[in-house]
Amino acid sequence: MTRDDVLEELSHIARERAFGRNVGSDRLIQAGLDAVIAGGESPSLTMPAGLTRSEEPDAPALFDEVLHYRPTEESW
C-alpha cells in the first residue's frame, strides 16, 4: 500500500465509525500495520499495529488516537 492508500483507508474507517458502524478490531489493527509498512512513523500508528489477540479490545481507543495524528512529509 502507498501512503495515499493508507490515508484513504484510515479516512474510510473514520467515516464508518463516525456514522456508528462497528469496525472490527482486526481491521483497525490491520490499518495501523499498513500505515507502518507504508512508512508512517508515529506512536499512534505503531501501537495498534503491535496489538496481540488478547489486546484487540484496545484497538478502538488506539484508533481514535490515530485519527488525531497529522502526518508530515518527515513522518512518511
C-alpha positions in Angstrom: 0.0 0.0 0.0 1.1 3.5 -0.7 0.9 6.4 1.7 -2.2 7.7 -0.2 -3.8 4.3 0.0 -3.3 4.1 3.8 -4.6 7.6 4.3 -7.7 6.8 2.2 -8.3 3.6 4.2 -7.9 5.5 7.6 -10.3 8.1 6.3 -12.8 5.5 5.2 -12.7 3.7 8.6 -13.0 7.0 10.4 -16.2 7.8 8.4 -17.7 4.4 9.2 -17.1 4.9 12.9 -18.4 8.4 12.8 -21.7 7.1 11.4 -21.9 4.5 14.1 -20.8 1.4 12.2 -18.9 -1.2 14.0 -15.4 -1.6 12.6 -13.8 -4.8 13.8 -10.6 -4.6 15.9 -8.9 -6.8 13.3 -9.5 -4.2 10.6 -8.3 -1.4 12.9 -5.1 -3.3 13.7 -4.5 -4.0 10.0 -4.9 -0.4 9.2 -2.2 0.5 11.7 0.0 -2.2 10.3 -0.5 -1.0 6.8 0.4 2.5 7.8 3.6 1.4 9.5 4.6 -0.7 6.4 3.9 2.3 4.2 6.4 4.3 6.2 4.3 6.1 8.8 6.3 6.8 11.9 4.2 7.7 14.8 3.4 6.1 18.2 -0.3 6.4 17.4 0.3 4.3 14.3 2.6 1.7 15.7 0.6 1.0 18.8 -2.5 -0.5 17.0 -0.2 -2.3 14.6 1.5 -4.1 17.5 -1.5 -5.4 19.4 -1.8 -9.1 20.2 -5.0 -11.0 20.0 -5.6 -10.6 23.7 -5.2 -6.8 23.3 -7.7 -6.5 20.5 -10.3 -4.8 22.7 -7.9 -1.8 23.0 -7.9 -1.2 19.2 -10.9 1.2 19.0 -9.4 3.6 21.6 -6.0 3.4 20.0 -7.5 4.0 16.6 -9.1 7.2 17.9 -5.5 8.4 18.7 -4.6 7.6 15.1 -7.3 10.0 13.9 -5.7 12.9 15.7 -2.3 12.1 14.0 -1.4 14.6 11.2 1.3 13.2 9.0 4.1 15.4 7.8 6.5 14.6 5.0 9.1 13.7 7.5 6.9 11.1 9.2 6.3 9.3 5.9 
